[in-house]
């Protein structure tokens, strides 16, 4: 316990799933935690369920909103020690059915939003801070129907390398978590019929050497490692949390 005592932590996309689990874990470890989201229903639910955690409405794809978010954190807390840039969307479609709006929506949130959140957040981060990015094992796979999603997450992985190099002189560590199939509400946001989603989950689970999907708290444990001093000599890493799916399947 107390591995994040006295730290100020911001988690984008923190009202549900992996973000909410991480917020709860960070708070239990002594951090002051701020989470963001954009869905009114999940924001309200988070305000009820995430006791002692600051919940803020913020559009992850809007650079003005990002600037306002970071300015608000600075005004209320003075600094930011840990950033978990976790906000993201996942939608699938065959390449021949992808239009510009579909493409832009995922890149605006997953890639563009992540880039500008990090850019702003490190301006109020003291030397020695930690930045954590959520990618996906899809960035290293050729999964049918997920070309746009996978490419947006590959961009996040690439940002992690570049940010780690650029911020190394300030001793700010930048690391990436690449989840495999995790039991979160994002499953219901792929835009596919329930029967198709069930088949997708069955197929994915069959490819996981551990023969199950992961839990949000298992991603939270990885995020805690990167946020804490236990990862003091780790930067630029990409940690799959996937039951061995990427490297063993």
N, C-alpha and C positions, 0 to 999 in steps of 0.2 A: 504493500500500500504506500501511498504518498510519493509515488515515482514522478508525479507531475505537480507536486505541491508548489503553489505560488505561480504556476504557469497560466497564461491567458491563451486559450485555444479557440480557433474558429473552424467550424466544420460546415462547408457548403453542402447542400443536399443532405441535411442532417436530421430531418424530421421523421424519416422512416428507414427501415432496413438497416444496411450497414452503417450509415451515418448516425442513426439514432442509437444503435448498439455501441458505436464508438463514443458518442457523446456521454452515454451512461458510464462507460468504462473510464473515460478521461475524468469525469467528475468524481468517481469513486477513488481515483488516484490523486485527488487534491486539486485538480485544475478548475479554473473559472471557464465555463464553456458557453460559447455562442453558436447556435445552429441557424441555418437559413433554409428556406424553402419558398415555393411560389404557389402551391396549391392551397387554397383557403381551408379546405377540409383537413388536410394533414397538418397544416400549421396550427389549427385549433386543437386538434388531437394532441399534437406535441406539447402545446401549452398546458394541457391537462395532465399528460403522462410523464413528461420529462421534468420532474420536480427540481427546482433549483438551477435550471438551465435556461439561458436567455434565448428566446425564439424570435427570429426576425424574418419578415417577408422581404425577399430580394430575388429579382430575376437574374438567374445565372448567365443569361446571354446578353444582358444589357450593360454596356460599359459604364454608363452614367450611374446605374444602380450599384454596380461594383464599386465605383469611386465613392458613392455615398455610404455604402456599407463599411468600407475600410475607414473612412473619415469618422463614422459614428463609433467604431471600435476604438479609434484613437482618442476621441473625445471622452468616452466613458471609462476606458481602461488604461489609456496612455501608451499602450504598446500591444504587440502580438508576438507570442513566443512560438506558437505552433499553428500551422495552417494545414488542414486536411481538405484539399480541393477534391471533393467527392461528388459534386453535382453532375448528373449525367442522364441521358436518355438512351433507350435502346429500342429500335424498331427494325423489323426485317421486311425485305421485299426483294424479289428477283431483280437483277440489274436492269432488265428491259422494262420494269415497272417503276423505276426510280425517276421522279421528276425533280426539278430544281428546288421546290419547296421542301420535299422530303430530305434531300441532300443537305440543304442549308440549315434545316432545323437541328439535325444531329451535329453538324460541324459547329454551328453557332454556340450550342451548349457544351458539348463535350470537348471541343478543341479551342475555339476562340474564347469562350467564357473562362476556361481553365487558364489559358495564357494570361489574360488580362487580370484575373483575380490574383495570380501569383505576382505579376508585375506590380500591382498596387500594394499587396499585402507586405511584400518585403521592404517597402519604404518605411513601415512602422515596426519592423522586426529587428530587435537587437542582434548583434553578432552572436553566433552560437545557437540560433533558432533552428527550427525544423519545419520543412515543407514536405508534405506527403501528397502524392497524386494517385487517383484511382484510374487505372487503365483496365485492361481485360486480357485474358489469355487469347481472346479472339484476334488481338493485334499480330499474333504470330501464326495464325491458322488461316486456312482458306475455306471458311464455312459458307456454304451456299445460302444466299439470301441475306447475308450480313456484311456485304462488301462495304457499304457506307459506314456502318457502325464500327467495323473492324478498322477501317482506315482512320476514323476519328480517334479511336483509342491508340492506334499506332502513332498518331501525332502527339498524344499525351505522353507516350513512352519516350518519344524523341525529345519533347520538351524537358522531360526529367533529366536526360543526359546533359543537355545544353545548360539548363538552370544549375545543375550540380557543379559544372565547371565554372560558370560565371560567378556563382556565389561562394565558391570554396575560399576565396581570400577573406571573406567575412565569417568563415567557419559556420555558415548556414548549410545544413545537410538537406539534400533533396533526394527523396527516394520514392519509388513507385510500387504500388500494390496491384497485382493483376489477378483478380478473382476468376475462378472458374464458375460453374453453376452454383449459385448461392440462393437459399430460400428467402427471397425478398419480394416486395410488391412489384418490382420491375417486370416480373414474369407476366403480369397482367397488362402490361403496357406495350407489348410487342405488336399489338394490333391484329393478332391472328385469332381465329375461332378457337373456342375452348378445346375442342377435340384435337386440333392441330397443335395447340400448346402442350397438351398432355402427351402427345406422341413425341414432340420435341424434347420434353423433359425425360421421357423414357429412354430415348435414343442417347441423350447426353449422359444420363446416369450410367447407362451401359458402357460408356467410354471412360468413365472415371475408375481408375484402379481400385479406389477404396469403396466403390459401388454405392455411393450416396451423394446427395448434394450437400454443400456446406451450409453452415449456420452464420448469421451475421456476427455473432460474438467471436467467431474464429477469425474473421477479418478485423474485428476490433482489437484482438490480441496482437495482430501484426502491426496495426496502426500504433498501438501503445509502444511496441518495441521501437519503432522509428521515431516516435515523439519523445521518448525518454532518453536519458543519458546512456542507457544500455547499448544504444547504437551510435555511440560517440565517434566511432571510426568507420562508419558506413555511410557512403553517399553515392548516388548514381545507380543504386541497385534497383532491380526489378524482381519483386518477390511474388511468385505464383502462389495463390492460396486456392488450390484446385484439386486436392486429393490425388495429385500425381498426373492429372489429365494431360498437361502440356508435355511433360518430359518422359512419362512412362507409358502412355497409351499408344 
